[in-house]
Amino acid sequence: MPIYAYRCDECGFAKDVLQKISDPQLTVCLSCGQPTFKKQLTAAGFRLKGTGWYATDFRGGAAAPNGSGDTAGAAAPAKEAATEAAPAKAAAAPACAPAAPIKAA
């Protein structure tokens, strides 16, 4: 089911509404009651319903909750760990040698 974003031109009230495609468009503002509630043009939002869908299915870096053995998500944390370790090595070594003391002539 799509999630539509609405905004009132009169008072500025905004709300995301879960509606069927066949539901009529809302026109009356839920806050001020004026007939200036309009649908905004936004990126499509939707909710997956039914069996077989998990909230974590499409998030990167997490293992599949059903134990399917998908290793695509497991490679990302290892790569991040290697990236985090690299700055630690760079911080241990000085960027340049300390300046030598200047001798007075």
N, C-alpha and C positions, 0 to 999 in steps of 0.2 A: 504494500500500500504506500503511495507517495506521501511525503511530508511537504506541505506547502508553507511558504513564509508569507505572512500578511503584515501590512502596516497601515495605520490610520493617517490620512493626510491632515486631519484636523488636530489631533492631540499627540501624534507621534507614537502611540502605543503599537508594539510589535509582538507578534506571536507566531510560532510554528504550529501548524495544525495537521494532524494525521487524517487524511480524507481519501475516500475512494475516488477514482477518476470520474465516476458517474455522479458523485455528489455535487450539488449546486455550489457555486462560488459564494463565499461569505461576503456580504456588503455592509453590514451594520457592525460598527466597532463595539467590541466587548467591554471597553473601558468607558467611553463617552456616549455611546449610543447613536452617534452620527452615521449617516450612510456613506462614509468616506473610507471604508475598510477595503483595501485593494491588495490583490495578490502581487507579490514581488517576483521579479525574474532572478532566480538563484540557481546554483548547481543542484542537480537532481539529488534528492534524498529519499531513501526507501527503507523499509523494515522487512527483513527476511523472516517469514513465518513458516511453521510446519516442522516436521521432524527432520533431523539431519543437519540442522544449522546450529553452529556454536558461535558465541560472541567473539571467540578468539580465532576463528578460522582464517581471517584475512589480515591479522596483525602480524607484522614482521618480527622475526627473532624469537617467537615462542614455539615450543614443540606442539604438535597436534595433540589435542586432548583425548582423542580416541585411540592413541597408540598405533597409528597407521605406519609408523616408521619413516615418515617424511623427514629427510635430513636437510632440506633447503633452509629451514629456519634455524637449524643447529649451527650452520656455518657462519651466520652473521655474528653471534656472540663471540666466537673465537677470533674473528677478524677485528672486532671492536677491542678485545683484550690485547691483541698485538699492537693496535694503534695506541692504546693507553700506556703500554709499557715503553714505547719508543720515547715519549717525552721525558720519562723518568731517567732514562740513560743519558739523554742530552743534558738534563739538569745537573747530573753528577759531574760532568766534565765542564771546566770553565770555557766560556766562549772565546776568551783571548787571555794571553799571559798578562800578569800584573806589570805595571810600568816600573822600570828600574828607577831607583832614586837618582836625582840630579846632583852631581858633585859640583861644589862651588870652586871656581877657578882662582 
